[in-house]
Amino acid sequence: MLHGLIVAAHGKRYDVELADGSIVSCVTRGKKSELACGDRVEIKRTDTADGVVENFLPRTSLLYRSNEYRKKLLAANVTQILIVLAARPSYYPELLDRCLVAAGAEDIRPLIVLNKADLPESAEALARLRLYEQLGYPVLALCAKRDIAPLLPWLQGHTSVLVGQSGMGKSTLVNALLPAAQARTREISSALDSGKHTTTAARLYHLNGDSHLIDSPGLQEFGLAHLTPDQIEHAFVEFRPYLGKCRFNNCRHLNEPDCALHNAVAAGLIAESRLLCYHKLIQHPV
């Protein structure tokens, strides 16, 4: 049995990197596949370049999205999530909130990256992100095509996963960090105000011996069907001081009387937009 690291996930086939740096293309036994880029696995070779995954080792974290029918694994064993935004094409605020909730549920450190900071629209985007900074979420503005240096200290010592809508510049970030990776980039489809998908499979890159980066395909949605209402409310960091202080123990903070969260909103201690976002997530998790 050989130990390896999944460095790319192509549907039901995985590129597994062994200790010597060699890559073995592997499949799993059976039809169901529950592996993700970043998983540590045990494999058996079937020939020089191919193998079968026999086991996977316990995970420290698993980032994934889900709807009523299926789940989509994004990355395993990550310590940080880089949520990449841009002012053009415009990003979906709800997608940002969903990524933050998913990260919070897995205790993964978030970093909000506003790419293309040289665009004139970026000033307004940064103003909208001030609320998140006030909540303690770090926000980093940069232009990956000009200078990637501000991002480097944030990556050191972490296994980070890049997530975001198509067109936000994730592949440009990867190219700037690892020119040899030559991740493909394409022009943004301005007519649709969205990017074209350029990354079709999650892939892990080694930045150095202690720092690693997983690039994931562009997202247009992030279902949270796997999270309970309790997990979702706890992922809103500013709610935590008020949880358990409502009149009713089973308060869902919708229209119940003497709700601690509604009282906090009325007192200006919680932004009303955040409570409305929570309502939407528990009523429509997908």
N, C-alpha and C positions, 0 to 999 in steps of 0.2 A: 504494500500500500504506500502511495506517495502523497505527501502533503503539498497543497498548492493554494493559490489565491486566484479567484475569478476576476480577471481583468477586463473581460468583455462579455456581454450577454446578447446573443443573437437568437431571440425566440427560445427554442428548446436546445440550442447548442451554445456552449460556453468555451471561451478561451481561458485555460487555467495556466497560470505562471508557476513554475516550479522554483525551488530554492536556487538553482543554477541559472535562472533567467530564461530557460527554455519554455516554449508555449506548447501545450497539448490541447487539441480541440476535442472537447468532451460532450457526451450526451448523458442523460440520466436514465436510470432503469425505470420502466413503466412510462405511462403517458403523462402523468402529472409532473409538473416542474415547479418547484417552490424555491428556486435559487435566485440570487441577485448579485450584481457586480459588487465586489467587496467581500463576498462570503469566502471563508476559509474552508477548504474541502479536502477529502481523502479520495484519491482516484486510483484506478488500475489501468495500465496501458493495454490497448488492444493491438496496437502496432507502434511504430516509432512516433508518429505524429498525432495519433488518436487515442482516446481513452473513454472510460466510463466513470462518472461520479458515484462513489459508493456511500459516502457519508458527508455531512457538513458539520462543522464545529459550532458550538454555542455562539450566539451573536451578542454583541453589546448593544446594538441598536438595529432597527429595521425601519426604513422610511418607505412608505407605500401609500397609494391612493386606492379607493374602492368605491364601487356602487352597489346596488342591490344584488348583483349577480356575480361579480368577479372582482379580484383585486389585482393591481399592477404593482409589482415590486420595483422600486427605483434604485435603492442602494442599501447595503448592509455594512454594519460596523463603522459607520461614519460618526464623527464627533462634532461636525459643523455643517450647516447648510448655508450655502450662498444663494440668496434669492435675488436673481439678476433682473433688474428693471431698466426701462429706458423711457424717455419722454416721447420718443418716436421710434416705432409705432407705439401708440399709447398703451400703457399696461392696465390690466384689470385689477382694481383695488381689492376686489373680493378674492382673487386668486392669491394675492399677497397674504391676506388674512388666513386663508385656508392653509397655506404653506406654514405660516407661523404656528397655527394650532397643531398641525401634524408634527412639527418639530418639537413643540412643547410637550406633546403627549409622549414622545420618545426621549425627552430630556436631551435633545440635540441643540447645540448652541447655534442661534441664527445670526447671520450677517446680511443686512440689506445692502445690495450694491446697485447704485444708480449709475449705469454705464452711459456713455455718450454725453458726458457732462458738459461738453462744448456746445451742445445744441441750445439755441435761445429758449426753447421750451423747458429746459431742465430746471430753471430757477423756480418755476411754478411747481414742478414735480417735487423739488426739494422742500418747498413750503408745505406741501401735503404730507410729506414724510416726517415733519417735525413732531407730530403727535406720537409717532412710533419712537422717536428719539427720547421724548419726554417719558415714555413708558419703560425706557431702559434698553430698547433695541438699538444696537449700533447701526449707523447708516454711513456708508462710504460712497462718496461721489468720485468718479474717475472717468477717464477716456482711454479705453484699452488700446486704441490705435496709436495713442500718443505716448502714454506713460503708464505702465503697469506697476511701477515701484510701490505706490501707496498700498497695494493689496498684499504684497509679499509678507509683511510682518503678521498679518492676520492668518496666513496659511501655515506658518511654521508650526510644526508639531501636531498638526491636525490631519485627519482624513476628511476632506471636505467634498460635498456633492454640490454641483451646480444645478439649479433648477430655475425655470422661468419660461415665459412664453417664447415661441419662435420669433426671431427677429430682434431679441433683446441684446444680442452680441455675445452669447455664451461661447460660441466657437471662436470668436475673435479674442476673447479672454484666454482661451486655451492656446491659441496660436502665439499670443504675446508672451505667455508664461513658458511655453514649450514650442519654440519655432519648428523643431524637428517633427512635432506631431502632425503638423499640416492639416489640422481639422478643417473641413470644407466650410466655406462661407458663401453666402449668396446675397444678392441684392434684396432689399425689402420690397414687398409688394405694396406700394403706397396706395394703390387703388382699393385694396382690401384692408388697409391699415393694420396689416399683420405681416409677420415674417413667414418665409417658406421653411419648412422643416429641412434642416441640414444634417442633424445628428439623428440617425435611425436606430442606434443601439447604444446602451450605456457602456462607457469605457473608462478604465482607471489608468491614470498616468502617475508616475513617480516623479515628484518635484525634487526630492532628495531622500536620504535614508529615513527621515522622520516625518516627511510631509507628502501627502498623496492627494490626488484630485480626481473625482469621478464626474465626467460630463454625461448628462442625461438628455434624452430627446426632449424637444420643446413641448410644453404643456399648454393646453387650452382650457383644461378643467382639472380640478383636484377634489375628487369625492372623498368624503369622510364618513362613509357608512360604517366603518369598523370602530368608530369612536362612540362612546355613550355620552348622553347629555352631561353627566358629571365630569367626564374627561374633557369635554369641550369647554365647560364653564371654568374649569381649573386652568386651562391653557390660556385664558385671558388674564394676564398677570395682574392687572389692576383690580380684578374682581376678588382676588384671594383674601384680602383683609375683611371682606364683607360676607364671605360664604359661611353659612351656618348661623347667620344672625337675622335671618328673615323670621317672620311670625310663624310660618309653616315650615316644618322640616323638609317637606318634599317640594318646596317652592321652585318653580322653573323660571321665575323672574319675567313672566309674561304680563298677566293682568292681576296677579294675586295682591291682596291688600297688605300694607306694611312690609313691602319687599325692600330689603336692605340695599339692593342694587339700584332700584328706582329712586330710593331716598338719596343715594349717593349721587345719582345723576342730577336730581333736583338741587342738591347742594353744590353742584359744580365740581364734584370730586372724581367723577367718571364722565368721559365724553359720551353724549347721547348716541353718536354714530357707532361707537363700539358696542353699546348695548343692542342697538338695532342689528348690527352685524351678527351678534350672538343669536338673536332671535331667528335670523334667517338661517343660520347654520344648524340649529337644533330642529327647525321645522322643515328645512330642505337640505339635509346633509350632502346630497348629491346634486 
